[in-house]
Amino acid sequence: MIPSCTKDSLIAFISFPCFQRTNVYKTAITLSIIILFWGCAAVGPDYQKPEVKLPDTWQQKINVEISKGSEASIQTWWQIFADTTLDNLIEQARQSNLDLQTAFSRVLEARAELAVVSGEEWPTVVADGTVSYNKLSDDGVFRQIAPDNGFEAQGLLALGVDAIWEIDVFGRVSRQVESEQAMFEASIEEYRDVLVTLYAEVALNYIDVRAYQQRILNAIDNREAQQTILELAEDRFAAGLTSKLDVVQARYNLAVTKSVIPVLEIGLNYAINRLELWLDIKSDSLRIMLIEKGVIPSPQQLVETGIPADVLRQRPDIRTAERVLASRTAEIGVATADLYPTFSIAGFFGLSSRSVNNLFDASSFTWGFALPFNWAVFDRGRIFSNITVYEERARQSLLHYYNTINKAYEEVDNAIDSYNKYNIRTEYLMEGVEANKEAVELVTIQYDKGLTDFQNVLNTQRSLFQQQDDLLQSETQVVVDLVALYKALGGGWDSQADSTEAPINELDIEK
């Protein structure tokens, strides 16, 4: 069945003045048949987005509800912490992060590549000109017709335009454009994926900074408390109420606590350095901003996790994998088009004269056209192998797409489960810390009155320090898991504002 095309273009072509002479009617008819098929038979598979079956709900559900405000948006999930410092860091990272700028540059590169390929849909037109002056040899191949006085030198002026246009009969060019369009859209999604990762990493490193600051403060508080116990042991030893062993053990306990502080300070420095890397900061401005000790961010509200199907629309890595699959599918059509001939229209129009004065006369006009075609008739084995290559690449992209979805589901479910469990652990640790504080107070009083030995004092102090540190780490992990959850959900950009017509306009970064 011949694909339907309009008759108007065919009639207009045959009636073109250049083709009113009988000796070109056959050429016109041939060209008309080519145009009849033009763009109506793109070979290769037409892409269809794969169907994915996901559960209606997550296996795990967040069992700790925080309802101090309305549910926040996944687009700006970090605002649930109501921490202006974190908000400022996120904004600064968006403006200055080098990875984000690199991703944006790749978007511009992909858009330019799309424009290059799209240009093949139009004729290639080249204007040229030449000025020459030459003389034939009197004793050369033309010597038999050379005049008695020899050939005269002659000048020649030529101006013209050459054009060639591949008629996309079997859709080779349109499939290339389709492939590049999908890759351009994939670059947009890769940019968004960098955005999602950037926001999460900035938040996680900021949480690390606040956590280390709190752990250092706890260590300092315990150091002061143990210094007081050491002074008490020294006073009792001086009064002859206890042995020197109590003093030595107190000094040991204090030294161990002091030794922890430099390690925590190293961790704090690393966390600040990582933040500086994400924000591309080479001055002390960030350290000045963070010099004031702050608490570990605590969520004031929660973002709705939605349903598993939402990750297909929200996660940029899944959207990237889908666009790459679309591109690979179109490449099969490009490779398949090599099985068929390519048709072109070529022509030239120009002026050629031996005199400048006559260059624009009617007698100087020169023109011509051709209908070249190419067909790799004896290269079909290589072409079929090439088609197989692209089919397998598309198959690999399909598997990668499914695998990306599976990993996304796993990440979300794991983050929810970890968030739930660490919330429970944190509650138990809080109870333990409160009980241990009371134990330290009691055992200190008993030791001062000589009702218990010093070992009980040491044990309860060590236990308190360890439990306080465990509590802080558990509280930190709760927030870390929440950030990991929103990252796994693809939070950080607005999928509802997506526009496939002009996706470049959505990028919230200036070149």
C-alpha positions as CSV (number, residue, x, y, z in Angstrom):
1,M,0.0,0.0,0.0
2,I,1.4,3.4,-1.0
3,P,1.3,5.9,1.9
4,S,-1.1,8.8,1.3
5,C,0.5,12.1,0.2
6,T,-1.1,15.2,-1.2
7,K,-1.5,15.6,-5.0
8,D,-0.9,19.4,-4.9
9,S,2.9,19.0,-4.4
10,L,3.1,16.6,-7.3
11,I,1.1,18.9,-9.7
12,A,3.2,21.9,-8.6
13,F,6.4,20.0,-9.3
14,I,5.4,18.8,-12.8
15,S,4.2,22.3,-13.8
16,F,7.5,23.9,-12.7
17,P,8.8,25.9,-15.7
18,C,12.1,24.1,-15.9
19,F,10.3,20.8,-16.6
20,Q,8.1,21.9,-19.5
21,R,10.4,20.4,-22.1
22,T,9.8,16.9,-23.3
23,N,13.3,15.6,-22.6
24,V,12.9,16.1,-18.9
25,Y,9.4,14.7,-18.4
26,K,10.6,11.3,-17.5
27,T,12.9,12.8,-14.9
28,A,10.1,14.9,-13.5
29,I,7.9,11.8,-13.2
30,T,10.7,9.9,-11.4
31,L,11.3,12.7,-9.0
32,S,7.5,13.0,-8.4
33,I,7.3,9.4,-7.4
34,I,10.2,9.9,-5.0
35,I,8.4,12.9,-3.5
36,L,5.2,10.8,-3.2
37,F,7.0,8.4,-0.9
38,W,8.9,11.2,0.9
39,G,8.5,11.0,4.6
40,C,5.8,8.5,4.4
41,A,7.6,5.2,5.2
42,A,10.0,5.6,8.1
43,V,11.5,2.1,8.7
44,G,12.3,0.6,12.0
45,P,10.2,0.1,15.1
46,D,8.0,3.0,16.4
47,Y,8.8,3.6,20.1
48,Q,6.2,2.9,22.7
49,K,6.9,3.6,26.4
50,P,7.2,0.3,28.3
51,E,4.4,-0.6,30.7
52,V,5.6,-1.1,34.3
53,K,3.6,-2.9,37.0
54,L,4.3,-1.7,40.5
55,P,2.6,-2.3,43.8
56,D,-0.2,0.1,44.8
57,T,1.6,0.9,48.1
58,W,5.0,0.7,49.7
59,Q,5.8,-2.3,51.8
60,Q,6.8,0.0,54.6
61,K,4.9,3.1,55.8
62,I,6.2,6.0,57.9
63,N,4.8,5.3,61.3
64,V,5.8,8.5,62.9
65,E,3.6,11.4,61.9
66,I,4.7,15.1,62.5
67,S,1.8,17.4,61.9
68,K,2.9,20.9,63.1
69,G,2.1,22.2,59.7
70,S,0.6,21.2,56.4
71,E,2.4,18.7,54.2
72,A,5.4,20.2,52.4
73,S,6.1,19.9,48.7
74,I,8.5,17.2,47.4
75,Q,9.9,20.0,45.2
76,T,11.3,21.8,48.3
77,W,11.4,19.1,50.8
78,W,14.3,20.7,52.8
79,Q,12.0,23.4,54.0
80,I,10.4,20.9,56.4
81,F,13.3,21.6,58.7
82,A,12.5,25.3,59.0
83,D,16.3,25.9,59.0
84,T,17.3,29.2,57.3
85,T,20.9,28.2,57.2
86,L,20.1,25.0,55.3
87,D,17.8,27.0,52.9
88,N,20.7,29.4,52.2
89,L,23.2,26.6,51.6
90,I,20.8,24.9,49.2
91,E,20.3,28.1,47.2
92,Q,24.0,28.8,47.1
93,A,24.7,25.3,45.9
94,R,22.1,25.7,43.1
95,Q,23.9,28.8,41.9
96,S,27.6,27.7,42.2
97,N,27.9,23.9,42.2
98,L,30.3,22.8,39.4
99,D,28.6,19.5,38.8
100,L,25.3,21.2,38.1
101,Q,27.0,23.7,35.8
102,T,28.6,20.8,33.9
103,A,25.3,19.0,33.6
104,F,23.7,22.2,32.3
105,S,26.6,22.4,29.7
106,R,25.7,18.9,28.6
107,V,22.1,20.0,28.0
108,L,23.3,22.8,25.8
109,E,25.6,20.4,24.0
110,A,22.7,18.0,23.4
111,R,20.5,20.8,22.1
112,A,23.2,21.8,19.7
113,E,23.6,18.2,18.5
114,L,19.9,18.0,17.9
115,A,20.1,21.2,15.8
116,V,23.0,19.7,13.8
117,V,21.0,16.5,13.0
118,S,17.8,18.5,12.3
119,G,19.7,20.5,9.7
120,E,19.9,17.4,7.6
121,E,16.1,17.7,6.9
122,W,16.9,20.8,4.8
123,P,19.0,21.2,1.6
124,T,22.7,21.9,1.8
125,V,23.3,25.0,-0.2
126,V,26.8,26.3,-1.0
127,A,27.6,29.5,-2.8
128,D,30.9,29.7,-4.6
129,G,32.8,31.8,-7.0
130,T,36.0,31.8,-8.9
131,V,38.2,34.1,-11.0
132,S,40.6,32.3,-13.3
133,Y,43.1,33.3,-16.0
134,N,44.7,30.6,-18.1
135,K,46.2,29.7,-21.5
136,L,46.2,26.3,-23.2
137,S,49.5,24.8,-24.3
138,D,50.2,25.3,-28.0
139,D,52.0,22.0,-28.0
140,G,49.7,20.1,-25.8
141,V,46.8,17.8,-26.4
142,F,45.0,20.5,-28.3
143,R,47.9,21.4,-30.6
144,Q,46.1,20.1,-33.7
145,I,43.5,22.8,-33.3
146,A,45.8,25.5,-32.1
147,P,45.7,28.7,-34.2
148,D,48.8,29.7,-36.1
149,N,49.6,32.4,-33.6
150,G,48.9,30.0,-30.7
151,F,46.2,30.0,-28.1
152,E,45.5,33.3,-26.3
153,A,45.2,33.6,-22.6
154,Q,41.6,33.8,-21.4
155,G,40.0,34.9,-18.2
156,L,36.9,33.4,-16.7
157,L,34.5,34.7,-14.0
158,A,32.0,32.3,-12.3
159,L,29.4,32.8,-9.6
160,G,27.0,30.1,-8.5
161,V,25.0,28.2,-6.0
162,D,25.2,24.4,-5.5
163,A,22.6,22.5,-3.6
164,I,21.9,18.9,-2.6
165,W,18.9,17.6,-0.7
166,E,18.4,14.1,0.6
167,I,14.8,13.1,0.3
168,D,14.0,11.2,3.4
169,V,12.1,8.4,1.7
170,F,12.6,5.7,4.3
171,G,13.0,8.0,7.4
172,R,16.7,7.8,8.0
173,V,17.0,11.5,8.8
174,S,13.7,11.6,10.7
175,R,14.8,8.6,12.9
176,Q,18.1,10.4,13.6
177,V,16.2,13.5,14.6
178,E,14.0,11.4,16.8
179,S,17.0,9.8,18.4
180,E,18.7,13.1,19.1
181,Q,15.5,14.6,20.4
182,A,15.2,11.8,23.0
183,M,18.9,12.2,24.0
184,F,18.4,16.0,24.4
185,E,15.4,15.2,26.7
186,A,17.6,12.6,28.5
187,S,20.2,15.4,29.2
188,I,17.5,17.5,30.8
189,E,16.7,14.6,33.1
190,E,20.4,14.0,33.9
191,Y,20.6,17.7,34.9
192,R,17.6,17.1,37.2
193,D,19.2,14.0,38.6
194,V,22.3,16.1,39.5
195,L,20.0,18.6,41.1
196,V,18.3,15.9,43.3
197,T,21.7,14.5,44.4
198,L,23.1,18.0,45.0
199,Y,20.3,19.1,47.3
200,A,20.4,15.8,49.3
201,E,24.2,15.9,49.7
202,V,24.2,19.5,50.8
203,A,21.5,18.6,53.4
204,L,23.4,15.5,54.5
205,N,26.7,17.3,55.0
206,Y,25.0,20.1,56.9
207,I,23.4,17.5,59.2
208,D,26.8,16.0,59.7
209,V,28.2,19.4,60.7
210,R,25.5,20.0,63.2
211,A,25.8,16.4,64.5
212,Y,29.6,16.7,65.1
213,Q,29.1,20.1,66.8
214,Q,26.6,18.5,69.2
215,R,28.8,15.5,69.8
216,I,31.7,17.8,70.6
217,L,29.5,19.8,73.0
218,N,28.5,16.5,74.7
219,A,32.1,15.4,75.0
220,I,33.0,18.8,76.5
221,D,30.2,18.5,79.1
222,N,31.3,15.0,80.0
223,R,34.9,16.2,80.3
224,E,33.8,18.9,82.7
225,A,31.8,16.4,84.8
226,Q,34.7,14.0,84.9
227,Q,37.1,16.8,85.9
228,T,34.8,17.4,88.8
229,I,34.9,13.7,89.8
230,L,38.7,13.8,89.5
231,E,38.9,16.8,91.9
232,L,36.6,14.9,94.3
233,A,38.8,11.8,94.1
234,E,41.9,13.9,94.8
235,D,40.2,15.6,97.8
236,R,39.2,12.3,99.3
237,F,42.7,10.9,98.7
238,A,44.2,13.9,100.3
239,A,41.9,13.4,103.3
240,G,43.0,9.8,103.6
241,L,39.5,8.5,102.8
242,T,40.5,6.6,99.7
243,S,43.4,5.1,97.8
244,K,45.4,6.7,95.0
245,L,43.8,4.2,92.7
246,D,40.7,6.3,92.6
247,V,42.7,9.3,91.5
248,V,44.5,7.4,88.8
249,Q,41.3,5.8,87.4
250,A,39.6,9.2,87.3
251,R,42.6,10.7,85.4
252,Y,42.4,7.8,83.0
253,N,38.7,8.2,82.4
254,L,39.1,12.0,81.8
255,A,42.0,11.4,79.4
256,V,39.9,8.9,77.3
257,T,37.1,11.5,77.1
258,K,39.5,14.2,76.1
259,S,41.0,12.0,73.4
260,V,37.6,11.7,71.7
261,I,37.2,15.4,71.1
262,P,40.1,15.8,68.5
263,V,38.6,12.9,66.5
264,L,35.2,14.6,66.5
265,E,36.8,17.8,65.4
266,I,38.4,16.0,62.5
267,G,35.0,14.7,61.4
268,L,33.6,18.3,61.7
269,N,36.3,19.7,59.5
270,Y,35.7,17.0,56.9
271,A,32.0,17.7,56.9
272,I,32.6,21.5,56.4
273,N,35.2,20.8,53.6
274,R,32.6,18.6,51.8
275,L,30.1,21.4,52.0
276,E,32.7,23.8,50.6
277,L,33.2,21.4,47.7
278,W,29.4,21.2,46.9
279,L,29.1,25.0,47.1
280,D,32.4,25.7,45.3
281,I,33.6,27.9,48.2
282,K,37.3,28.7,48.6
283,S,37.1,31.2,51.5
284,D,36.3,31.1,55.2
285,S,32.8,32.4,54.6
286,L,31.1,29.0,55.2
287,R,33.0,28.4,58.4
288,I,32.0,31.8,59.6
289,M,28.4,31.0,58.8
290,L,28.6,27.7,60.7
291,I,30.7,29.0,63.7
292,E,27.6,29.4,65.7
293,K,26.7,26.0,67.0
294,G,23.3,24.7,65.9
295,V,21.1,21.8,66.6
296,I,20.6,18.8,64.3
297,P,17.7,19.8,62.0
298,S,14.4,18.4,63.0
299,P,11.5,18.0,60.6
300,Q,8.4,20.1,61.5
301,Q,6.3,18.4,58.9
302,L,6.4,15.5,56.5
303,V,6.3,15.2,52.7
304,E,3.7,12.8,51.3
305,T,5.6,9.7,50.0
306,G,2.8,9.0,47.4
307,I,2.6,5.6,45.7
308,P,5.2,3.6,43.9
309,A,4.0,4.7,40.5
310,D,4.9,8.3,41.4
311,V,8.6,7.5,41.3
312,L,8.2,6.9,37.5
313,R,7.1,10.5,37.1
314,Q,9.4,12.1,39.7
315,R,12.7,10.3,39.6
316,P,15.0,11.8,37.0
317,D,17.2,8.7,36.7
318,I,14.2,6.7,35.7
319,R,13.1,9.4,33.2
320,T,16.6,9.4,31.8
321,A,16.6,5.7,31.3
322,E,13.3,5.9,29.5
323,R,14.5,8.6,27.2
324,V,17.7,6.7,26.4
325,L,15.6,3.7,25.5
326,A,13.5,5.9,23.1
327,S,16.8,7.1,21.5
328,R,18.1,3.6,21.1
329,T,14.8,2.4,19.5
330,A,15.0,5.2,17.0
331,E,18.7,4.2,16.2
332,I,17.3,0.9,15.0
333,G,15.4,2.7,12.3
334,V,18.5,4.7,11.3
335,A,20.4,1.4,10.9
336,T,17.5,-0.3,9.1
337,A,17.3,2.6,6.6
338,D,20.7,1.5,5.2
339,L,18.9,-1.5,3.7
340,Y,17.1,0.8,1.3
341,P,18.4,3.3,-1.3
342,T,18.9,7.0,-0.5
343,F,17.5,9.5,-3.0
344,S,18.6,13.1,-3.4
345,I,18.0,16.2,-5.5
346,A,21.1,18.0,-6.6
347,G,21.5,21.1,-8.7
348,F,23.3,24.2,-9.4
349,F,22.6,27.7,-10.8
350,G,25.2,30.2,-11.7
351,L,26.8,32.8,-14.0
352,S,29.9,32.2,-16.0
353,S,31.6,34.6,-18.4
354,R,34.9,35.6,-19.8
355,S,34.1,39.3,-19.2
356,V,32.8,41.2,-16.2
357,N,30.6,43.2,-18.5
358,N,28.8,40.2,-19.7
359,L,28.6,38.3,-16.4
360,F,25.0,39.1,-15.8
361,D,23.7,38.7,-19.3
362,A,21.3,35.9,-20.1
363,S,23.9,34.2,-22.2
364,S,26.0,33.7,-19.0
365,F,23.4,31.8,-17.1
366,T,24.3,28.2,-16.4
367,W,22.3,25.6,-14.5
368,G,21.8,21.9,-14.0
369,F,20.2,19.3,-11.8
370,A,20.6,15.6,-11.0
371,L,18.8,12.9,-9.1
372,P,21.5,10.8,-7.5
373,F,20.8,7.7,-5.4
374,N,22.9,5.3,-3.5
375,W,22.1,1.7,-2.6
376,A,24.5,-0.6,-0.7
377,V,23.2,-3.7,-2.6
378,F,26.1,-6.0,-1.8
379,D,26.6,-4.9,1.8
380,R,23.5,-6.3,3.3
381,G,25.3,-8.7,5.7
382,R,27.1,-5.9,7.4
383,I,23.9,-3.8,7.5
384,F,21.9,-6.7,9.1
385,S,24.7,-7.1,11.7
386,N,24.6,-3.4,12.4
387,I,20.9,-3.6,12.9
388,T,21.4,-6.4,15.4
389,V,23.9,-4.2,17.3
390,Y,21.4,-1.4,17.8
391,E,18.6,-3.9,18.6
392,E,20.8,-5.3,21.4
393,R,21.6,-1.8,22.6
394,A,17.9,-1.1,22.8
395,R,17.4,-4.3,24.7
396,Q,20.1,-3.4,27.2
397,S,18.5,0.0,27.6
398,L,15.2,-1.6,28.3
399,L,16.7,-3.9,31.0
400,H,18.5,-0.9,32.5
401,Y,15.2,1.0,32.6
402,Y,13.5,-1.9,34.5
403,N,16.5,-2.3,36.8
404,T,16.5,1.5,37.6
405,I,12.9,1.2,38.6
406,N,13.6,-1.8,40.8
407,K,16.5,0.0,42.5
408,A,14.3,3.1,43.1
409,Y,11.6,1.0,44.7
410,E,14.2,-0.7,47.0
411,E,15.8,2.7,48.0
412,V,12.5,4.2,49.0
413,D,11.4,1.1,50.9
414,N,14.7,0.8,52.7
415,A,14.7,4.5,53.6
416,I,11.2,4.2,55.1
417,D,12.1,1.1,57.1
418,S,15.3,2.6,58.4
419,Y,13.5,5.9,59.3
420,N,10.9,3.9,61.3
421,K,13.4,1.7,63.1
422,Y,15.8,4.5,64.1
423,N,12.8,6.5,65.4
424,I,12.1,3.6,67.7
425,R,15.7,3.2,68.7
426,T,16.0,6.9,69.5
427,E,13.0,6.8,71.9
428,Y,14.7,3.9,73.8
429,L,18.0,5.7,73.9
430,M,16.4,8.9,75.2
431,E,14.9,6.8,78.1
432,G,18.3,5.3,78.7
433,V,20.1,8.6,78.8
434,E,17.6,10.1,81.3
435,A,18.0,7.1,83.5
436,N,21.8,7.2,83.3
437,K,21.9,10.9,84.2
438,E,20.0,10.1,87.4
439,A,22.4,7.2,88.0
440,V,25.4,9.4,87.7
441,E,24.0,11.9,90.2
442,L,23.1,9.2,92.7
443,V,26.4,7.3,92.5
444,T,28.4,10.6,92.8
445,I,26.5,11.4,96.0
446,Q,27.1,7.9,97.4
447,Y,30.8,8.1,96.5
448,D,31.1,11.4,98.2
449,K,29.6,9.9,101.4
450,G,31.7,6.8,101.1
451,L,28.7,4.5,100.4
452,T,30.1,3.1,97.2
453,D,33.4,2.5,95.5
454,F,34.9,4.5,92.7
455,Q,34.4,1.9,90.1
456,N,30.7,2.4,90.1
457,V,31.3,6.1,89.5
458,L,33.5,5.3,86.5
459,N,31.1,2.8,85.0
460,T,28.1,5.1,85.2
461,Q,30.0,8.0,83.7
462,R,31.3,6.0,80.9
463,S,27.9,4.6,80.2
464,L,26.3,8.0,80.2
465,F,28.9,9.4,77.7
466,Q,28.5,6.5,75.4
467,Q,24.7,6.6,75.5
468,Q,24.6,10.3,74.9
469,D,26.8,9.8,71.9
470,D,24.7,6.9,70.7
471,L,21.5,9.0,71.1
472,L,23.0,11.8,69.0
473,Q,24.0,9.4,66.3
474,S,20.6,7.8,66.3
475,E,18.9,11.2,66.1
476,T,21.2,12.1,63.2
477,Q,20.4,8.9,61.4
478,V,16.7,9.5,61.6
479,V,17.2,12.8,59.8
480,V,19.6,11.3,57.4
481,D,17.1,8.5,56.5
482,L,14.4,11.2,55.9
483,V,16.7,13.0,53.5
484,A,17.6,9.7,51.8
485,L,13.8,9.0,51.5
486,Y,13.1,12.3,49.7
487,K,16.2,11.8,47.5
488,A,14.9,8.3,46.7
489,L,11.5,9.8,45.8
490,G,13.3,12.2,43.4
491,G,12.6,15.3,45.4
492,G,14.0,18.7,44.4
493,W,12.2,19.6,41.2
494,D,8.7,20.0,40.0
495,S,7.5,17.3,37.7
496,Q,4.1,19.0,37.4
497,A,5.7,21.9,35.6
498,D,7.3,19.7,33.0
499,S,7.0,20.9,29.4
500,T,8.2,18.7,26.5
501,E,7.8,21.5,24.0
502,A,10.5,23.7,25.5
503,P,12.2,21.7,28.3
504,I,15.3,23.9,28.2
505,N,13.3,26.8,29.6
506,E,12.6,24.8,32.8
507,L,16.3,24.7,33.9
508,D,16.6,27.0,36.9
509,I,20.2,27.9,36.3
510,E,21.7,30.7,34.1
511,K,24.3,29.9,31.6
